[in-house]
Amino acid sequence: MIATAPTAADVRQALAEAADPADAIHLQRFFKTGPGEYGEGDVFIGVRVPTTRTIAKRFAALDLTEIDDLLDSAVHEERLAGLVILNARFAKAAKPRTLDVAEQEKMVRLYLDALRRGRVNNWDLVDASAENVLGPWLLDRPRDLLFELAAADSLWERRVALLTTFAFIKAGDASTTFQLCEQLLADRRDLIQKAVGWMLREVGKRIDRALLTGFLDEHAARMGRTALSYATEHLDAAERSAYRSAC
C-alpha cells in the first residue's frame, strides 16, 4: 500500500488534538491579541511551542503548497508549524549532500509572499523564521532586500530585516546589522527597539565587544531606552550606566 502524502489538513488535525482551551486564553493574552495591540485579532487554539515543533517534525515532507496553506491559516499555531516545517526544508536544501538552490529560491519567494500578505505577523513567527530562511539565503548574496524591508510600513517586515541578520552575526559579520540598526534607530515601536538592542548585544557577545561599544559610542545618545538597555545587558555595570545615561 502506497502511503499518501501529508497535507495541511493532517497538521491541523494533529494540532487540534493537542490543543488546550486554557492555554489558548493565556497565549492570546501573552501575544497581545486585544484591540489596538500588535497581535490584534490573532487566533490561538492552545498548543505550546515545544508541542507545535514536535508535531511539525512529523510532517517534514509537507509539500510547499501545503506549507503555504498553513501560512494562510487564521490559527497562529498552524502558521508557526508551517514556518517550522519550512525551516527544516530550507536547511535540507542548503546542505552539501542535498543542495538544491532552485528549491531554496522557491522557499524564499514563498516566505516573502507570506510576509508581505501579513501572515508572518507576530514576533515569535518572525524570530522563528527570518534567520533560518532569509539569513542563509542572503549570507553570500546582495542584501538590498533587507533595506527595503526595513523601510516598509509593516512592523513585521522591519523586524524580519533585523532578525535575518542574526544568521550573519553567527557567521561573524556585523556589517548589515549595524547598517540596519542605524536605519531603524529612530523607530520607537517596542518590538523594533527590542530587536535593535538584541542584535547589537549579539554582535558584542558573538563577534567583538569592541564593535558593539564602538557603535554605542557613536549612536547611544540617539537610541531609545529599550534598545540601549538590551544592547548593554552584558557590559559591566559602569559601562551600562554610562551608556544608558546618554539617551
RAQUI-V378781 format. One record per helix or strand of 3 or more residues. SS is the DSSP state (A for helix, B for strand). FROM is the first residue (numbers start at 0). TO is the last residue. If there is no record, write none. Layout:
[[SS & FROM & TO] [SS & FROM & TO]]
This chain:
[[A & 7 & 17] [A & 20 & 29] [A & 48 & 57] [A & 63 & 70] [A & 75 & 93] [A & 95 & 97] [A & 100 & 115] [A & 122 & 137] [A & 143 & 149] [A & 154 & 169] [A & 174 & 182] [A & 189 & 205] [A & 208 & 221] [A & 224 & 230] [A & 236 & 243]]
